[in-house]
């Protein structure tokens, strides 16, 4: 069985993230979506909320997509390379929307390989989601804009709650 990790802060998870996980699941037997705390980012949603939203997105048939077989979700408690060892992952899978993502991800991939030998596989993101970033989704939500078509079911309500906004329809 080939295990890989799809890591991210997922603050919040987007349809672009799900696209990468879904495609990784077609290539590998076991995909662990690793929800991590990124000390370089100020998070809006707490770690457990993010993990629950990822679980709900992965295990539901929302958005007219089937549930994802061979995918599980776990919190990354520390270094990604240690987590990869714990779950027996042979590689890390990361999605790339464009060159800026590659520029940010390449040093991390090289360091992960240096520390542990684990390789990183880059998947080009689906162009339908090239403009979708968690930071942009949060910014739109902060200003009361619509994000329902950018995120899985349940995420909009979690964002509104975290931002102290009334639920949709109120």
WOLINRA-V426561 format. One record per run of one state. SS is the DSSP state (H for helix, E for strand, L for the rest). FROM is the first residue (numbers start at 1). TO is the last residue. If there is no record, write none. Layout:
BEGIN
[[SS FROM TO] [SS FROM TO]]
END
This chain:
BEGIN
[[L 1 2] [E 3 8] [L 9 14] [H 15 27] [L 28 29] [E 30 36] [L 37 46] [H 47 59] [L 60 61] [H 62 64] [L 65 70] [E 71 76] [L 77 79] [H 80 87] [L 88 90] [E 91 96] [L 97 98] [H 99 116] [L 117 118] [E 119 124] [L 125 126] [H 127 129] [L 130 133] [H 134 142] [L 143 154] [H 155 162] [L 163 170]]
END
